Amino acid sequence: MSPDIIIIGGGLAGLSASIKLVQAGANVLIIEKNNHLGGRTYSFRDKNTNSVVDNGQHILVGAYKNTFKYLEMIGTRDLLSPKNPKSLNFIENGKYCYKIHTCDILPPPFNLFFGFLALYPLSMNDKINLIKIVKDIKRWGRDFAENIKEKSIENFLNSYEQSENVKKYFWNPLVISVMNESPDIASALLFAKVLNNTYLSKDENNRIWLPSVGQSELYVDKAVEFIKVHKSKIVMNQRVDKLLIEGSKVKGVYIKEKLIESKYVISAVENFNILNLLSEKYHNINQFYGIKNFNSSPIISINLWFDQEIMDDQFVGLINTNVQWLFNRNRILKENNNRLNHLTAVISNARSILEKKKDQIISLAMEELRTNFSKIEKSKLIHYSVIKERRATFSASPEAEKYRPNQETEIENFYIAGDWTNTGLPATIESAVTSGFLCADLILNKR
């Protein structure tokens, strides 16, 4: 029996589309090329320490409404814990140089202004200019959006006279974390949208949430159970070679010359793979012609195991280093390996060190951590691993924003999901889930 819907790709975009569709009674077949689901969002056991290792540490914010809905649907919402305290600590040269926090008794954006005043590395003039730009983002209007849509974040910040000091201590850490791209490349419009919907929105939207389990347990395992309970199927280690398109409709997909027919097809593959599914005559239609111009931005995750605890925080930001964030897995996960202190160091926008050997990357990270954490000198590094995601996200430049395709295509029963599609968000978990839900809604509205 042919499925109602084929979903190509079992990452979060594909899984979220599937969950919504099977809940509505559709018969779905997910076809995944890898031996794991979740795409780049998965976890595994380290063979040497038996610790749970994520393929890149993720945090969530309260504005991730669709992600929270997805977790509620599969029954894992309670595996998230709010960060306490709510403030974010930043370290430079071994000292807590400042913290970003909000004042809960004030409405946005005034709750954030209170935190700005406490940023003591900044001059009063820096703080005044910072408040000006935040107020304009919060006001948001058509003219404001039109004015910044072609600008990089760097150009946008310069237009508001943001000093090099305020960029170093405030904007650069935020931009690289949110966009996985440098300020001179990343889209100002997309970044401003994110700020407006999270940090400048109601308090619940800017609350930070941390997973207490690995990514596979949080996002994938229960989703698989949900899909199978609803009598749909998942096929692993199989690659879709191409689509069968007749006239203006998709008839099915080919796997090693075997045709599987369906009424609808959702592609939930990466932007750099989708054109492989289509014959060349479709590469230049509106939906697809700009995809070949997309670039990628890498992320490197460094896992370190020490014989004693190095820091007390759940996570901290680092200033003026390659490592931007350091996560204390012992204090985040409910499964706690008390014998060793497991830390994860994250380097976003990692182009400059991507080609370094793993030993070189470890040496670089250890040198930076020694400068910032005195306990490392008295501890022993027991084990380490380095995870390179060369194409972790698409590069969210103003040019790329023009070409991000909508989920509905000119092929009437073919849809596109993925964090790189037009969701109005950077390449985040929320963007992936949102795209999957949008595809599901488009199909359900036609059935």
C-alpha positions in Angstrom: 0.0 0.0 0.0 1.4 3.4 -1.0 1.8 6.0 1.7 -0.3 9.2 1.6 2.9 11.3 2.1 6.6 10.7 1.6 9.0 12.7 3.7 12.5 12.8 2.4 14.8 13.3 5.4 14.4 12.5 9.1 15.8 15.6 10.7 13.7 17.8 12.9 12.0 19.4 9.9 10.9 16.0 8.6 10.0 14.6 12.1 7.9 17.6 13.0 6.0 17.5 9.7 5.4 13.8 10.2 4.2 14.1 13.8 1.6 16.7 12.8 0.5 14.7 9.8 0.2 11.3 11.5 -1.7 12.9 14.4 -4.2 14.0 11.8 -4.6 10.5 10.5 -2.3 10.6 7.5 -0.2 7.6 6.5 3.5 8.8 6.3 6.7 7.2 5.1 10.0 8.9 6.2 13.0 8.0 4.2 16.4 8.8 5.9 19.8 8.4 4.3 21.7 8.1 7.6 21.7 5.5 10.3 20.2 8.0 12.8 17.3 10.4 12.9 17.3 14.0 14.0 19.7 15.4 11.3 22.4 17.4 13.0 20.3 17.2 16.3 21.3 13.9 17.8 23.3 12.5 20.7 25.4 9.4 21.3 27.4 7.6 24.1 31.1 8.4 24.2 32.9 5.0 24.2 35.5 6.0 26.7 33.5 7.7 29.3 29.9 6.4 28.6 28.8 10.1 28.8 26.0 11.4 26.7 27.5 13.6 24.0 25.4 16.0 21.8 26.3 16.8 18.3 26.6 20.4 19.3 25.1 21.8 22.5 21.7 23.6 22.1 19.7 25.9 24.4 16.2 27.0 23.8 14.4 30.2 24.6 10.7 30.7 25.5 10.0 32.2 22.1 10.5 28.8 20.5 6.7 28.2 20.5 6.6 25.5 17.8 9.5 23.6 19.3 7.7 23.5 22.7 4.6 22.4 20.9 6.5 19.6 19.2 7.9 18.4 22.5 4.5 18.5 24.0 3.1 16.4 21.2 5.8 13.7 21.6 5.7 13.9 25.4 9.2 15.2 26.3 8.4 18.8 27.2 9.1 18.1 30.9 12.7 17.2 30.0 13.5 20.9 29.7 14.5 22.9 32.8 14.6 26.7 33.1 18.1 28.2 33.6 18.5 29.5 37.1 19.5 32.2 37.8 18.1 33.9 34.6 21.2 36.1 34.1 24.0 35.2 31.6 27.6 35.4 33.0 30.5 36.5 30.7 34.1 35.9 31.6 37.2 37.7 30.3 40.8 36.9 31.4 39.6 34.7 34.3 37.2 37.2 35.8 33.4 37.6 35.5 33.5 40.8 33.5 29.7 41.3 33.4 26.3 39.6 33.4 23.2 40.3 31.3 20.0 40.1 33.3 16.5 41.6 33.1 14.3 43.3 35.7 11.1 41.3 35.9 9.0 44.1 37.3 9.5 46.2 34.2 7.8 45.6 30.8 9.9 45.0 27.6 12.1 46.6 26.5 12.6 48.5 29.8 13.4 45.3 31.6 16.5 44.9 29.4 17.5 48.5 29.8 18.0 47.8 33.5 20.4 45.1 32.6 22.3 47.4 30.1 23.0 49.9 32.9 24.9 47.1 34.8 27.3 46.4 31.8 30.2 48.0 33.5 32.7 47.4 30.7 30.7 50.0 28.7 30.8 53.7 29.0 27.7 55.7 29.6 27.7 56.9 26.0 27.9 53.2 24.9 24.9 52.4 27.0 22.9 55.4 25.7 23.6 54.3 22.1 22.8 50.7 22.9 19.4 51.8 24.3 18.7 53.8 21.2 19.1 50.9 18.8 17.1 48.6 21.0 14.2 51.1 21.2 14.1 51.3 17.4 14.1 47.6 17.0 11.3 47.3 19.6 9.2 49.9 17.8 9.5 48.0 14.5 7.7 49.2 11.4 7.6 48.8 7.7 10.0 51.7 7.1 12.5 50.3 9.7 12.4 46.9 8.1 12.8 48.3 4.6 15.8 50.4 5.7 17.8 47.5 7.1 16.8 44.6 4.7 19.9 45.0 2.6 22.3 45.7 5.5 24.7 43.4 7.3 24.6 43.6 11.1 27.9 45.4 11.0 26.5 48.2 8.8 23.4 48.4 10.9 25.4 48.7 14.1 27.6 51.4 12.6 24.6 53.4 11.6 23.7 53.6 15.3 27.3 54.6 16.3 27.9 51.4 18.2 31.5 51.5 19.5 34.1 48.7 19.1 33.8 48.2 22.8 30.0 47.6 22.8 30.5 45.3 19.8 33.1 43.3 21.6 31.3 42.9 24.9 27.6 42.8 23.8 26.8 42.6 20.1 29.5 40.2 18.7 28.8 37.4 21.3 25.1 37.7 20.7 25.3 37.9 16.9 27.6 34.9 16.5 25.5 32.8 18.9 22.2 33.6 17.3 23.2 33.7 13.6 26.3 31.4 13.5 27.8 34.1 11.3 30.1 37.1 11.6 28.4 40.6 11.9 29.9 41.8 8.6 28.1 39.0 6.7 24.9 38.2 8.7 21.5 39.8 7.9 20.5 42.8 10.0 16.8 42.3 9.2 16.8 38.6 10.3 18.8 39.4 13.5 16.5 42.3 14.4 13.4 40.1 14.0 14.9 37.6 16.4 15.7 40.2 19.0 12.2 41.6 18.7 10.5 38.2 19.2 12.7 37.1 22.1 14.8 39.5 24.2 12.5 42.5 23.5 9.3 40.5 23.9 7.4 39.4 27.0 9.4 37.8 29.8 8.4 34.2 29.0 9.8 34.6 25.5 13.4 35.4 26.6 13.5 32.7 29.3 16.4 30.2 28.7 15.6 26.5 28.8 18.2 23.7 29.0 17.6 20.1 28.0 18.2 17.7 30.9 18.9 14.8 28.5 20.7 14.2 25.3 19.2 15.5 22.0 18.1 12.1 20.7 16.2 11.4 23.9 14.6 14.9 23.8 13.7 15.3 20.1 13.9 11.9 18.4 13.2 8.7 20.4 9.6 9.5 21.4 8.9 11.0 18.0 9.8 7.6 16.5 7.4 5.8 18.9 4.7 8.3 18.1 5.0 7.8 14.4 5.0 4.0 14.7 2.0 3.9 17.0 0.1 5.9 14.4 1.0 3.1 11.9 3.4 5.1 9.8 6.9 3.9 8.7 10.5 5.0 8.8 13.1 3.6 6.5 16.8 4.2 7.4 20.0 4.0 5.4 18.2 4.7 2.1 18.8 7.6 -0.2 16.2 9.0 -2.5 17.8 9.4 -5.9 15.2 11.6 -7.6 11.5 12.5 -7.9 9.1 11.3 -10.5 7.3 14.4 -11.8 4.6 14.2 -14.4 3.1 17.5 -15.6 2.9 19.7 -12.6 2.7 16.9 -10.0 5.0 14.6 -8.1 4.0 11.0 -8.6 6.6 9.5 -6.2 10.3 9.0 -5.5 12.9 6.6 -6.8 15.3 4.6 -4.5 17.8 2.6 -6.6 15.4 2.7 -9.6 12.5 1.4 -7.4 9.5 3.8 -7.6 7.5 4.5 -4.4 4.3 6.4 -5.2 2.5 8.9 -3.0 0.0 11.7 -3.1 2.3 14.3 -1.6 6.1 14.6 -1.1 7.9 16.8 1.4 11.6 17.3 0.9 13.3 17.9 4.3 16.9 17.6 3.1 19.6 20.2 3.3 19.8 23.2 0.9 22.9 21.8 -0.7 21.2 18.5 -1.5 17.7 19.4 -2.7 18.6 20.1 -6.3 19.9 16.6 -6.6 16.3 15.4 -6.3 15.2 17.5 -9.3 15.9 17.3 -13.0 17.8 20.4 -14.3 14.7 21.9 -15.9 13.4 22.7 -12.4 16.6 24.3 -11.1 15.8 27.7 -12.5 12.2 28.1 -11.5 11.4 30.7 -8.8 11.5 28.3 -5.9 14.9 26.9 -6.6 17.1 29.1 -8.7 18.7 31.0 -5.8 19.6 27.9 -3.7 22.9 27.3 -5.5 24.1 30.6 -4.2 23.7 29.6 -0.5 26.9 29.3 1.6 27.4 27.4 4.8 28.8 28.3 8.2 30.5 25.7 10.4 30.3 24.9 14.2 32.9 23.1 16.2 32.0 21.4 19.5 34.8 20.3 21.8 34.1 17.8 24.6 36.5 17.8 27.5 36.5 15.4 30.5 38.5 16.5 33.6 39.2 14.7 36.8 37.6 17.5 38.9 35.0 20.2 38.5 36.3 23.2 36.6 33.4 25.7 37.0 30.2 26.1 39.0 27.9 27.6 36.4 25.7 25.7 34.0 27.2 27.7 31.2 29.1 30.9 30.6 30.1 33.1 27.7 33.7 33.9 27.0 34.9 37.2 25.7 37.7 37.8 23.1 38.3 34.0 22.6 37.6 31.5 19.9 35.5 29.5 22.3 32.3 31.5 22.7 30.4 29.3 25.2 31.4 26.7 27.8 28.7 24.3 29.1 29.0 22.3 32.2 27.3 19.0 31.3 27.4 17.7 34.8 25.2 20.6 36.0 22.8 20.5 32.9 22.0 16.8 32.4 20.0 14.8 34.9 22.3 11.9 34.2 25.4 12.9 36.1 28.8 11.2 35.8 30.2 12.3 39.1 33.6 10.7 38.4 34.5 13.2 35.7 33.6 16.8 34.9 32.3 16.9 31.3 32.5 20.3 29.6 31.4 21.2 26.1 33.1 24.2 24.4 31.3 25.7 21.4 32.9 27.6 18.5 30.4 29.1 16.1 31.3 30.7 12.8 34.4 28.4 13.0 35.8 29.0 9.5 39.2 30.3 10.7 40.0 27.1 12.6 38.0 24.5 10.7 41.0 23.0 8.9 43.1 22.7 12.0 43.8 19.2 13.2 42.0 18.0 16.3 45.0 18.1 18.5 45.6 21.7 17.4 42.0 22.6 18.2 42.3 21.0 21.7 45.5 22.9 22.4 43.8 26.2 21.3 40.8 25.5 23.5 42.8 24.5 26.5 45.0 27.6 26.3 41.9 29.8 26.3 40.3 27.9 29.2 43.5 28.0 31.3 43.4 31.8 30.9 39.8 31.9 32.2 39.5 29.0 34.7 42.3 28.7 37.4 41.1 25.2 38.4 42.3 23.7 35.1 46.0 24.1 36.3 45.3 21.7 39.1 43.2 19.2 37.1 44.0 16.5 34.6 42.4 16.3 31.1 41.3 12.6 31.0 39.7 12.5 27.6 38.5 14.7 24.7 36.7 14.7 21.4 36.1 17.2 18.6 33.0 17.4 16.4 33.2 19.4 13.3 30.0 20.3 11.5 31.3 21.8 8.3 27.9 22.8 7.0 26.1 23.3 10.3 23.9 26.1 9.1 23.3 28.2 6.0 25.0 31.6 6.0 22.2 34.0 6.8 23.3 36.9 4.7 21.0 39.6 3.3 21.6 38.0 -0.1 20.5 34.5 1.2 17.4 36.0 2.7 16.2 37.0 -0.7 16.4 33.4 -2.0 15.0 31.4 0.9 12.1 29.5 -0.6 8.6 29.2 0.7 7.4 25.8 1.8 4.8 25.6 -1.1 6.4 25.1 -4.5 5.3 25.5 -8.1 5.0 21.7 -8.2 1.6 21.5 -6.7 2.0 18.5 -4.3 5.7 19.0 -3.5 6.7 20.9 -0.4 10.0 22.0 1.2 11.0 21.9 4.8 14.2 22.8 6.5 15.7 25.5 8.8 17.0 27.1 5.6 13.6 27.7 4.1 11.6 30.9 4.5 10.6 30.9 8.2 11.7 34.4 9.2 14.2 32.8 11.5 17.9 31.9 11.4 18.9 28.3 11.1 17.7 27.1 14.5 15.8 24.2 15.9 12.7 26.5 15.9 13.2 27.3 12.2 13.4 23.5 11.4 10.3 22.6 13.4 8.4 25.7 12.1 9.1 24.7 8.5 7.9 21.1 9.1 4.6 22.3 10.7 4.0 24.7 7.8 4.4 21.9 5.3 2.0 19.7 7.3 -0.6 22.5 7.5 -0.4 23.1 3.7 -1.1 19.4 3.0 -3.8 19.0 5.7 -5.6 22.1 4.2 -5.8 20.3 0.9 -6.9 16.9 2.1 
